Structure formats: structure tokens, C-alpha cells
């Protein structure tokens, strides 16, 4: 099998201990030779400095790194300054997102939607950046309908995105249907599935409730039946997610984007099974 384009996502550490732990995690995951690492961006720009610092550290280690850039709460001047900073540091890839409003935040700023951010990036920097945007096979939790959500996605791509990364999901049919529908709207960029390893049932339920990712009933019931048996949860999760990833790649997915949660073991285990 031809090796697909794998990428891995981190969040910026908040403490010196977290930074040290992430370095060790990154060292292990770098052995897998991903195409790039991406680094998330806090709501309202709360971790902008941490994002850049982590990206520069990854670049310093000889790997390609893509900062996430959120436009909520930003204006043309502040986003323009961040883009200039990225260019000065030789960063050529980024993940452009609308982002979530921080709690208690009044307005959205000058940019309301990600397509406006993508358009602005292209106006300011031309073709300097390879731009990834988000896609939601099971619909963005704030979208009015799947059709509306699909139109929003098409707008982001037509504004100048090069590729897309999906929210994680556990239903391969949702991804394939989304890709088919996007193609019918003239979207021809690669749409890379986001993969969330299953290692902790409570954490997974919390994340999925927040982002609108559906956990199939049979998976939920099986995970719940393990109680506090974390070894069984991890073993079952590894089987479920590997089978999902295999089906996605066999069905033509251009690669996989792993949400590592700053951990190395689960991503490595899935990866090794896929390329065996």
C-alpha cells in the first residue's frame, strides 16, 4: 500500500512540565515521519504565543509545522501582524479556523466566518501559505442544516484553501457521504479525515458532546461496560479506530490527521498497524 500523508496535532503546553512532556512525545511521534505537525490555537487568541513557540520548536527540530489561526475576536490589523510574524519565521503552512468565542466575549471581531479569514490571508500573502480548513462530516454543531454546513465549507475552499481536515468521527459513511456531496459542489481539494484515538471513555464523551461528534451506540455501550478498566478501553479503542482508519484509506481518503492529545502511544499503535 502506498504510504498515505499522515499528520499529527498537538495543543500548546501551558506549563514548563507540559512543554517537557510534549518534547518527549514529539520525539517518539517524529520517528513515524509525519508530513507535518499542527499546533492548536486557544479561544480568543489565549494561547497565540504558546502556539508560535511550539511551532518554532518543532521547526527547529527539522519538521514542518502548521500553526492554527483563529479569527474570532481578531481584526485585520492583529491577524495581519500574526501572518507577517509567521512569514518572517519561514512558516509556509497553516490551519485557518473561525474558532470558538471565549465565554463572556461580546463580539466576533471583524471576521465572522472562516471563509473571510481565508480570503484575507490570500489578499495579504498571496500563495505564501498552504491553507488547511476544517470540515464537519457530521455537521458543525452550530450549523442550521447539513446543506448549510456544506455550503459554508465550499465557501472556505473557494476563498483559497488548499485542503481540509475533518472533525473526528467514528462513522466512515458520514465521511464518504460528505466528500461525495462536497465534490458535487465543485470542491476538489483533499479532505483528510481527523482521527481521535480512544483511550479514555469519560474524556471522549465530554469532547464529543462539545464538538457534535457522534459515538456509535455499540461503541458507547461497549466502552461503558469496561468501567474503570483502562487497559480494556484502550485495547478496544485501538481495534475500533484502526478498523475505521483502514476503511477510510481503502475508500480513497488522501491521508489521516491524528488528534494526539499530546500523547504518543495510541497514535503510534494505530499508525504501526496501518503501515505493517
C-alpha positions as CSV (number, residue, x, y, z in Angstrom):
1,X,0.0,0.0,0.0
2,X,1.3,3.5,-0.8
3,X,2.1,5.4,2.4
4,X,-0.7,8.0,2.9
5,X,0.0,11.5,4.1
6,X,-0.2,11.4,7.9
7,X,-0.1,14.5,10.1
8,X,-0.3,14.9,13.9
9,X,-1.9,17.6,16.0
10,X,-0.7,19.0,19.4
11,X,-2.0,21.6,21.7
12,X,0.5,24.2,23.1
13,X,1.6,23.2,26.7
14,X,0.6,25.6,29.5
15,X,3.4,24.7,31.9
16,X,7.2,24.0,31.7
17,X,6.4,20.4,32.7
18,X,3.9,20.2,29.9
19,X,6.4,21.5,27.4
20,X,9.0,18.9,28.6
21,X,6.5,16.1,28.3
22,X,5.5,17.3,24.8
23,X,9.1,17.3,23.7
24,X,9.4,13.6,24.7
25,X,6.0,12.8,23.0
26,X,7.1,14.6,19.8
27,X,10.4,12.8,19.7
28,X,8.5,9.5,19.7
29,X,6.0,10.6,17.1
30,X,8.7,12.2,14.8
31,X,10.0,8.6,14.3
32,X,6.8,7.9,12.3
33,X,7.9,10.7,9.9
34,X,4.5,12.6,9.6
35,X,4.1,15.0,6.7
36,X,3.7,17.8,9.3
37,X,2.7,18.6,12.9
38,X,-0.1,21.1,13.6
39,X,-0.5,23.2,16.8
40,X,-3.8,24.4,18.0
41,X,-4.8,27.9,19.0
42,X,-6.7,28.9,22.1
43,X,-10.1,30.6,22.1
44,X,-9.9,34.3,21.5
45,X,-6.1,34.1,21.0
46,X,-5.4,33.0,24.5
47,X,-2.5,30.7,23.5
48,X,-1.2,32.6,20.5
49,X,2.3,32.9,21.9
50,X,2.3,29.3,23.0
51,X,1.3,28.2,19.5
52,X,4.1,30.1,17.8
53,X,6.7,29.0,20.4
54,X,5.7,25.3,19.9
55,X,5.7,25.6,16.1
56,X,9.2,27.2,16.1
57,X,10.5,24.5,18.4
58,X,9.1,21.8,16.0
59,X,10.7,23.6,13.0
60,X,14.0,23.9,14.9
61,X,13.9,20.1,15.2
62,X,13.7,19.8,11.4
63,X,10.0,19.1,10.9
64,X,7.3,21.0,9.1
65,X,4.8,22.7,11.5
66,X,1.5,24.4,10.9
67,X,0.0,26.8,13.5
68,X,-3.7,27.1,13.8
69,X,-5.0,30.6,13.3
70,X,-8.4,31.6,14.7
71,X,-10.1,34.8,13.5
72,X,-12.8,35.1,16.2
73,X,-12.1,38.2,18.3
74,X,-9.4,39.3,15.8
75,X,-9.3,42.3,13.4
76,X,-7.4,42.8,10.1
77,X,-4.5,44.6,11.8
78,X,-3.9,41.9,14.5
79,X,-4.4,38.9,12.1
80,X,-2.2,40.7,9.5
81,X,0.5,41.1,12.2
82,X,0.4,37.4,13.0
83,X,0.6,36.4,9.4
84,X,3.7,38.7,9.0
85,X,5.3,37.0,12.0
86,X,4.6,33.6,10.5
87,X,6.2,34.7,7.2
88,X,9.3,36.1,9.0
89,X,9.8,32.7,10.7
90,X,9.5,30.9,7.4
91,X,6.2,29.1,8.2
92,X,4.5,28.0,5.0
93,X,1.5,26.0,6.2
94,X,-1.3,27.0,8.5
95,X,-4.7,25.8,9.6
96,X,-7.3,28.6,9.2
97,X,-10.3,28.4,11.5
98,X,-13.2,30.6,12.7
99,X,-12.6,29.4,16.3
100,X,-14.9,29.5,19.3
101,X,-16.0,32.6,21.1
102,X,-14.5,32.6,24.6
103,X,-17.1,32.6,27.4
104,X,-18.3,36.1,28.2
105,X,-17.0,37.5,24.9
106,X,-19.2,40.1,23.4
107,X,-18.5,40.4,19.7
108,X,-16.9,38.3,17.0
109,X,-14.5,41.0,15.7
110,X,-14.0,41.9,12.1
111,X,-14.2,38.3,10.8
112,X,-17.3,36.3,11.4
113,X,-16.6,33.2,9.3
114,X,-13.5,31.2,8.3
115,X,-14.0,31.9,4.6
116,X,-13.5,35.6,5.4
117,X,-10.2,34.7,7.1
118,X,-9.0,32.6,4.2
119,X,-9.9,35.4,1.8
120,X,-7.9,37.9,3.9
121,X,-4.9,35.6,4.1
122,X,-4.8,35.3,0.3
123,X,-5.2,39.1,-0.1
124,X,-2.3,39.7,2.3
125,X,0.1,36.9,1.5
126,X,-0.8,35.6,-1.9
127,X,0.2,31.9,-2.3
128,X,2.8,32.0,0.5
129,X,0.8,29.7,2.7
130,X,-0.6,26.2,2.2
131,X,-4.0,26.7,3.9
132,X,-5.9,23.9,5.6
133,X,-9.5,24.5,6.7
134,X,-11.9,22.5,8.9
135,X,-14.7,20.2,7.6
136,X,-17.5,18.6,9.6
137,X,-18.8,15.2,8.1
138,X,-21.5,15.1,10.9
139,X,-22.3,18.8,10.6
140,X,-20.9,21.7,12.7
141,X,-22.8,21.9,16.0
142,X,-23.8,25.5,15.3
143,X,-24.9,25.0,11.6
144,X,-28.5,25.3,10.7
145,X,-28.6,22.2,8.5
146,X,-26.2,19.8,6.8
147,X,-26.8,21.6,3.5
148,X,-25.9,25.0,5.1
149,X,-22.8,23.5,6.6
150,X,-21.7,22.0,3.3
151,X,-22.2,25.4,1.6
152,X,-20.1,27.1,4.3
153,X,-17.4,24.5,3.7
154,X,-17.4,25.1,-0.1
155,X,-17.1,28.9,0.5
156,X,-13.9,28.3,2.6
157,X,-12.4,26.3,-0.2
158,X,-13.4,28.7,-2.9
159,X,-11.9,31.5,-0.9
160,X,-8.5,29.9,-1.4
161,X,-8.0,26.8,0.9
162,X,-5.7,24.1,-0.4
163,X,-7.0,21.2,1.7
164,X,-9.3,20.4,4.6
165,X,-9.1,18.4,7.8
166,X,-12.2,17.0,9.3
167,X,-13.5,16.9,12.8
168,X,-13.1,13.4,14.2
169,X,-15.9,10.9,13.7
170,X,-16.4,7.1,14.1
171,X,-18.8,6.6,11.2
172,X,-16.9,6.1,7.9
173,X,-20.1,6.5,5.9
174,X,-20.5,10.1,7.2
175,X,-17.1,11.0,5.8
176,X,-17.7,9.3,2.4
177,X,-21.1,11.0,2.0
178,X,-19.7,14.4,3.0
179,X,-16.8,14.0,0.4
180,X,-19.3,13.0,-2.3
181,X,-21.6,15.9,-1.6
182,X,-18.6,18.3,-1.5
183,X,-17.4,17.1,-4.9
184,X,-20.9,17.7,-6.3
185,X,-20.5,21.4,-5.3
186,X,-17.2,21.6,-7.2
187,X,-14.9,21.2,-4.2
188,X,-11.8,19.3,-5.4
189,X,-9.3,19.8,-2.7
190,X,-8.1,16.8,-0.5
191,X,-10.3,16.3,2.5
192,X,-8.3,14.5,5.2
193,X,-10.2,12.6,7.9
194,X,-9.4,13.6,11.5
195,X,-8.7,10.6,13.7
196,X,-9.2,10.6,17.5
197,X,-7.7,7.6,19.3
198,X,-9.9,6.2,22.1
199,X,-8.1,6.0,25.4
200,X,-10.4,7.5,28.0
201,X,-14.2,7.0,27.9
202,X,-15.2,10.0,30.1
203,X,-12.9,12.4,28.2
204,X,-14.2,11.1,24.8
205,X,-17.8,11.6,25.9
206,X,-17.0,15.2,27.0
207,X,-15.2,16.1,23.9
208,X,-17.8,14.6,21.6
209,X,-20.7,16.4,23.4
210,X,-18.9,19.7,22.9
211,X,-18.0,19.2,19.2
212,X,-21.0,17.3,18.0
213,X,-19.1,14.1,17.1
214,X,-21.3,11.0,17.3
215,X,-20.1,7.9,19.1
216,X,-22.0,4.9,17.7
217,X,-24.3,3.3,20.3
218,X,-22.5,-0.1,20.1
219,X,-19.1,1.6,20.8
220,X,-20.5,3.7,23.6
221,X,-22.2,0.7,25.3
222,X,-19.0,-1.4,25.0
223,X,-16.8,1.4,26.4
224,X,-19.2,1.9,29.3
225,X,-19.2,-1.8,30.1
226,X,-15.5,-1.7,30.8
227,X,-16.0,0.7,33.8
228,X,-12.6,1.7,35.1
229,X,-10.7,-1.0,33.2
230,X,-8.5,1.4,31.2
231,X,-6.5,-1.4,29.6
232,X,-9.7,-2.9,28.0
233,X,-10.8,0.6,27.0
234,X,-7.5,1.2,25.2
235,X,-7.4,-2.2,23.6
236,X,-11.0,-1.9,22.3
237,X,-10.4,1.7,21.2
238,X,-7.3,0.6,19.3
239,X,-9.3,-2.0,17.4
240,X,-12.2,0.3,16.6
241,X,-10.1,3.3,15.4
242,X,-7.7,1.1,13.4
243,X,-10.6,-0.5,11.6
244,X,-12.1,2.9,10.9
245,X,-8.7,4.2,9.5
246,X,-8.2,1.2,7.4
247,X,-11.7,1.6,5.8
248,X,-11.1,5.3,5.2
249,X,-7.8,4.7,3.4
250,X,-9.2,1.8,1.4
251,X,-12.1,4.0,0.4
252,X,-9.7,6.7,-1.0
253,X,-9.0,9.1,1.9
254,X,-5.9,11.1,1.0
255,X,-4.3,10.6,4.4
256,X,-5.1,10.8,8.1
257,X,-4.8,13.7,10.7
258,X,-4.3,12.4,14.2
259,X,-5.5,14.3,17.2
260,X,-2.8,13.1,19.5
261,X,-3.9,14.9,22.7
262,X,-0.1,15.3,23.3
263,X,0.2,11.6,23.8
264,X,2.4,9.2,21.7
265,X,1.2,5.7,22.5
266,X,-2.2,5.5,20.9
267,X,-1.3,7.3,17.7
268,X,1.8,5.2,17.3
269,X,-0.1,1.9,17.8
270,X,-2.7,2.8,15.2
271,X,-0.1,4.0,12.8
272,X,2.0,0.9,13.1
273,X,-1.0,-1.3,12.4
274,X,-1.8,0.7,9.3
275,X,1.6,0.5,7.7
276,X,2.5,-3.0,8.7
